[in-house]
Amino acid sequence: MKTLNDNWITEGWIDFEFKKYLLLAYLQHVNAQFKEVKLYPPLAELIRHYSKLKDFSENKDQLKSAFPKMLDGPDTKEMKLKYKPLIVDDELMTHLEEIVQYSLPQLKKAIEDGKEIYDFLEKGMSIEPIGISPLYQKEGYAFLSFDKSNEIYIYRYKVNLFQNSMDKFKGIMMQLIDKVRTSFTMTFEHIKLNLIKTYKELPNPATYRIHSLQHIPVQESFLPISKRLLLKVVD
């Protein structure tokens, strides 16, 4: 099983052994991904599932509200359809709480395994500016490179500010624009000059090299960790 539905706990057959089978099959897939050093999206999914079950375990009403609702007819005043929750009895809630309490430590252990791999990979990475860093760093380029390899992945990045009802937070978008090989004449500085000539809207771009000692999957691990490293150094 490659993914778990967000409402896997309350959907379908509410049976401990069945839900246990679903969870363990999913965790087996996650473990296989981790063995291939593919952290994302599995690690983010694990954290999401764990947080949701943690909220369920602390709030029975929230667990009940997660159940599918039954159509109760139209509301002519509000001009919308009305739904009513299906009846959730005490025995069913007991089964659900049992499933949640079993699942939480299983998910937590998988998250810890993923974070251990993440920390190991991050310690083997370094980030350094190419040339003089400008004051404006919300847009620029990132060169992703591996040890003992002259292949360079060139990404254009842009920092965005997001806001929800509670807080503001920064995110970063990275788009692959080229893949080149370094040589005696094709240095990192030369690559940066070529980018300036090609993309004139960034005449003095912030440019960073992010280097990994480990050869790891780019999309599933190198790129996500690079985003976090970049966010730590750009304003």
N, C-alpha and C positions, 0 to 999 in steps of 0.2 A: 504494500500500500504506500503510494508515494506522498499522499497528502491526507490530512484529516480535515473534515468540514469544521468550520468554526463552532457549529452547534452539534458536534458529534455525540456529546453526552446526552442530549435530550431528544435527538432524532432517532426514529426507527425503534427497534426492539430494545426495551429497557431491561437488560439482563447483565448481571455482573460478568459472567464468563464471556459473553459475546463482546461486551465493551472492552474487556481485558484483551481479547484476541485482536480487536481493532487497534488498540493502543500499541500492543507489542509488535504487531505487523508494521505499523508506522515507524516505531522506534528502531526496528531492524533495518528499515530502509534508511533512516537518518544515520544510523551507525555505519552503514555501507558508504554513505556519502562522506562522512567524516574520515573514513579510512582512505578515501581518495582525495582528502584535503579539500573538499568542497563544502565550505561553511555556509554559504548563502544560496538559496533562501532557507535551508533547514533551521539554522540557528535562530533567525528572526521568527520563524513559525513556532518553534519551541517556546520562545519567550512569550509570544502572544497567547498560545494555548495555556501556558502555566499561569499567566496573569489572569486570564479569564476564569480558570478553575479556582484560583485563589480567591477571587471576588465571589464566586459561587459558594465556596466553603464558609465565607464570612457573612453571607447574606442569603437566607433561604428564599426570600421574596424574589430576589434577582434570579435565582435558579428556577423558580416557578414561572417567571415571566419569559424565560427562554424557550418554553414549550410552544409548539405550533398553536395558533389560535383558530377558532372555528367561526365561519361567517355567520353573523347574527342578523343580517338584513340591512337595508339602506336606512340612513339617517336623513330624512327629508329636510330637516331644518339646516343641518350642516352641509347637506349635499355631498355626503360621502358614505362609504360602506362602514358598517359597524362590525367589530369582531369581539368575541368573548373567549376567555381562556378556557381550555379544556380542564376538566376536573383532575386535580392532582391529589391523590389520597396519601395518607401518612405512610403506608407500606411502600408506595412507589418512591416517595421522598427518601425513605430509609435506604432503598436500593441505590438511588442516585448519590446519596451522601457516601455510601460505601465505595462506589465507583470513583467518586472525586477523591476521597482519602487515599485510595490505592494509586490513583494516577498522579497525584501531586509529586510524591518522591521520585517516581519513575521519570517524570518530565524534568524535575530539578537535576537529577543525576545526568541526564542527557545534555542539559544546558551547561553544566559544569564541565563535561567532557569537551563540548564545543568551545567554551571559553578558554580551556587549557590549550587547545590547538591554536586558537586566535592569539593568545598571549605569546605563545612560542613563535608564531609567524611574525607578529609585530616586533618582537625583540630582534628578529633577523632582518628588519627593514630600516632603512635610513632615508632621510629627506634633506635635500640641500638645494639652495637657489642656484639657478644658472644665470650668471651675469649679475648686474645690479638690480636689486628689488625696488620696484616703484612704490609710491605711497598707495596707489589704488591697486588692490589685490583681489577684488571680488570677481575678476575675470582673468583668465590667463591659460597657461598650458602646463601639463604635467607629463613628464617623460618617465614611463615605467620600464625598468630594466631588470634583468636577472644577472646573477653572478656567472662568470665564464660564458657569457653570451653577448654578441654585439647587436642583437635585435632589440629595437626600441619601439614601444607602443606610445604613440603620441596622442594625448587626449586634450581636448579643450574643456576647461571647467568654468563653472559659473556658480557663485554662492547666492542662494536665495533666502529670504527671510519669510518664515511661515508663522501664522498666528492661529491659535485656537481660542476657545472661550476662557482658558486659564492662563496661557503664557505665550511668549514668542520664542521661536527657536530657529536655528540656522540649518539649512540643508544645502547640499551641493550636487550639481548635475555634472556628469562627465561624459563627453561624447568622443568616441574614437574617430580621429580624422586622418591618421596615416600610420604606417608601420615602415620603419626604415632600419638600415644597418649602419652602425658607426664604422668609421675607418680612419686612416691617418689624416685624410682631408675632411671627412664628414664627422666633425666633432659636435658636441652638444651645443657649443656656441654657434657653430655654422648652421645647425638645424634651427636654432632660434632665429637667426637672421633670415633664413628662408621663410619661416612662418610670418615674420614681420612683412616681408615682401608680398607674400600671398594674401594675408589677411590684414589689410591696411586699416581696418577699424580698430585694431589694437596695435598702435605704433610703438608702445613701450610696455609690452606685456609682462606680468609676473610669470615667471617660469621656474618650475621645480623639477628636479629629478628625484624619483622615488625608486630606490634600489632594494631588491630582495636577494638575500643569500640563498633562499630556497627556490627551486623551480616548482611553482604551484599554479593551479588553474587561474587564469586571469579573471574571467567573469565571476567565478564562484568564490574567490578568496582575495586575490591580489587587488582587484579594483575596489571592492567594498572596504578593505582595510586602508587602502590609499586615500579614499574619501575622508575617512576619520583623521588620518594623519594630516591631510591638507587643511581640514577645518581647524586643526590645532595651531597652524602657523599663519594662515591668512586672516586678515582683519575683516 
